[in-house]
Amino acid sequence: AGSLSAAKDIRIDTGIPAVLFVDATAANGAYRSGTIDIAVHFSEPVDVLLGAGALALQLETGAVDESAPYASGTGTDILHFNYAIVAGDQSADLDYVSNSALVASGGATVKDLVGNLAPLTLPAPATANSLKGRKDIVIDTTAPAVSLAAGGGGVRGVSANGSYGVGRTVSVKVVFTEPVIVSGTPTLTLGLSPAPVAATYQSGSGTTDLTFSLVVAVGQSDGDLDYASTTALATGGGTITDPAGNTAVLTLPAPGAAGSLAANAAIVIDTTAPVVTGVDTTKADGVYGVGVVVPITVTFNKAVVVTGTPTIQLETGVSDTTVSYTSGSGSATLLFTYTIAAGHDSSGLDYIAASLLLNGGTIKDVAGNAANLSLAVPGAAGSLAANSNIIVNTSADTVAPTVVSVTSPLANGTYVDGQIIPVVVTMSEPVTVTGTPFLILNSIGSSHTTPTATYVGGSGTTTLAFTYTVLAGHSAADLDYANTGAFRLSTGGAITDVVNAANLTLPATGGAGSLGASKDLVVNPSSATGGKPPASNVAVDGSGGGCGLGSGAALLAIALAGFARSRLRSSRG
C-alpha cells in the first residue's frame, strides 16, 4: 500500500510485436466451398485500427489469388481472417503468396497495446510456421472428369486383349482426372449384342482408376468391345466425387473415338462354340493294309486350342480302333493318326457315331468356349466316308512287300562329276509309290550335299528306278547305299502293295543283293586322269555297246531303258 505500482497501472513496453506463425481453425482436408478461418498468431496482443482502411491476407489460390479480409481478434494475440472459397480456386496445399502477404492499406494499422507498430512480416511460405507448414488444406473447386490424357486416360482394358467366352470375366477401368470417392455401385453399360449389358463397379475408390467387371453370358458377342454411349457411365444411385466433394462429370468419349475402350483395347466377346464342319483324310483313295498310316483330319469352323489327347473311334471291322490326336492346336484342323493293324477291315473307312471324345483333355476356341464335338452321321455329308474312299483290307494279304535286291544297269567302271548313275531296286511284289522316295548312298559328299539316288519311276511294278548325279566332291571306291536303313520315304509318301506298307529294309551293304556286291562302280577316284572314262566302262549291261555320259537326258534314257528291260524280263518270267 502506498507504492507506485499499487497506486498506478503503468506498463513500460518498448518491444515490437511479431508474427509467430499462421494457422487455420479448419480441419485438414479438401474444400470446394464455404469459408475458412485463418489465424495469424502474434508474439503479444495487438490492436487492429482500420479506420477507413483494410487489413487482409493474400492467398495463393491458382490462376487468381484470393484475399482473406480481417474478421476479428483485436486486443488479442490472434487475428482472424476469413477466406471465402469461390469457383475456380485451386490449391494442393493452401498457403499465402509471400512473407509480405499480410497487407494493411488505407491507413489501417496493427499495434501492440502500448502503441508499438507491429511489423506484418510472415514466416516464409512452405516453412514450418507458415500456413502450409502447419495445415494440409486442399482447395478444389474443379469437378473430376474422365481423363483424355494420351497413353493412359479414357476407358481402358484391365483384362488382356483377346477373346472371351461364356463364364469368363472381362474387366475394364475408367480413368479420371483426379482421385475420386465412390459410394454405392456405379455401372458402365457395354454395347454387347443382342442387347447392352451393365458392367458393375468393383474397386478403385480413392484413386483415379475405377474398375468395372462383367461375366460373359451365353449369346453375347462383340467384335471389338466398347461401351454403349457417351452416357454409359452411371452412378446407379450412388455417387462419384472428388475428396473435396465435387461431383464427377461422367461423360465418356464417343464410342470408337480416341480415349474409348475400343480405341484403347482389343477385347472380343465370342460365345459361339466351335463346331465340326467335316472329317476327311489327306490319304489318296485306295486299298490299304497293315502298317499304312492314314492321317484323319477333323475340321472346325474356327481355330481351336487342344489340351490333353482327344481321340476319335474308327469302324474297323471286328474291333473298332481308337485313334489319338496328333497335332493342330491353334488351327481349325486337328490331325489324328491311324496306323492300320492286322485284323482291321473296312469297305469304306468311317468313324462310329459320337466318337470324337475329349479323353480327359479339352477342345476350346481361343475365347474359351468348349467345342461342340458332334459329328455328321457316319456315311452322311461331311463324314469321313463321304469325303474319302479308304478301303482297309488286312485279311486277304498280310505279307508286306520287301526289298529283294539293288543294282545298276551300268557297266562296272569309273564315273565323274556331272554323270548320272541309274540305280534299280527290285521288290518282292508289285508296289504303288506315292511321293519321291530316295536312297542315301555311301559316296562321300561335300559339306553341303548328301549323296542320294532319287526315285524316277516304276510304280505298279516290282522294279523301282532311281538316278544319282555325281557332284563335285563326291567320291566312293565301290558305290553302295549307306546302310540297311538308307531307303527313305519323302514326307507324306508311301510304298505299298494293294493293302500293306512295304518293308524298306535293304540287304546288308556289300552283301548278297546289295548294290556294292552286284556292281563295281567307282566315283571320282583320287587317281582319276581327268576327263570321262572309256566308252567300254559306261555301257548298259547286256547292250553290247557304249554310250557317252555327258548328257543328263542320255543318262535318264539309260535308266529308263534298264527299267524297261527289267519289266520285260518280269513279264516273261
LINKA-V385497 format. One record per run of one state. SS is the DSSP state (H for helix, E for strand, L for the rest). FROM is the first residue (numbers start at 0). TO is the last residue. Records with the same first field share a line. If there is no record, write none. Layout:
SS: FROM-TO + FROM-TO
//
This chain:
L: 0-2 + 7-17 + 24-27 + 31-33 + 49-52 + 60-65 + 72-74 + 84-88 + 91-93 + 96-100 + 105-107 + 112-115 + 117-129 + 134-135 + 140-143 + 146-152 + 157-160 + 164-167 + 176-179 + 183-185 + 190-191 + 193-195 + 203-207 + 215-219 + 222-225 + 227-231 + 234-237 + 241-245 + 247-247 + 249-259 + 264-265 + 270-273 + 281-284 + 288-291 + 300-303 + 307-309 + 315-319 + 327-331 + 339-343 + 346-348 + 357-360 + 364-368 + 370-370 + 372-382 + 387-388 + 393-400 + 407-408 + 410-411 + 415-418 + 427-430 + 434-436 + 441-442 + 444-450 + 457-461 + 469-473 + 476-479 + 481-485 + 488-492 + 496-499 + 501-501 + 503-513 + 518-519 + 523-533 + 537-538 + 540-550 + 572-572
H: 3-6 + 130-133 + 260-263 + 383-386 + 514-517 + 534-536 + 551-571
E: 18-23 + 28-30 + 34-48 + 53-59 + 66-71 + 75-83 + 89-90 + 94-95 + 101-104 + 108-111 + 116-116 + 136-139 + 144-145 + 153-156 + 161-163 + 168-175 + 180-182 + 186-189 + 192-192 + 196-202 + 208-214 + 220-221 + 226-226 + 232-233 + 238-240 + 246-246 + 248-248 + 266-269 + 274-280 + 285-287 + 292-299 + 304-306 + 310-314 + 320-326 + 332-338 + 344-345 + 349-356 + 361-363 + 369-369 + 371-371 + 389-392 + 401-406 + 409-409 + 412-414 + 419-426 + 431-433 + 437-440 + 443-443 + 451-456 + 462-468 + 474-475 + 480-480 + 486-487 + 493-495 + 500-500 + 502-502 + 520-522 + 539-539
//
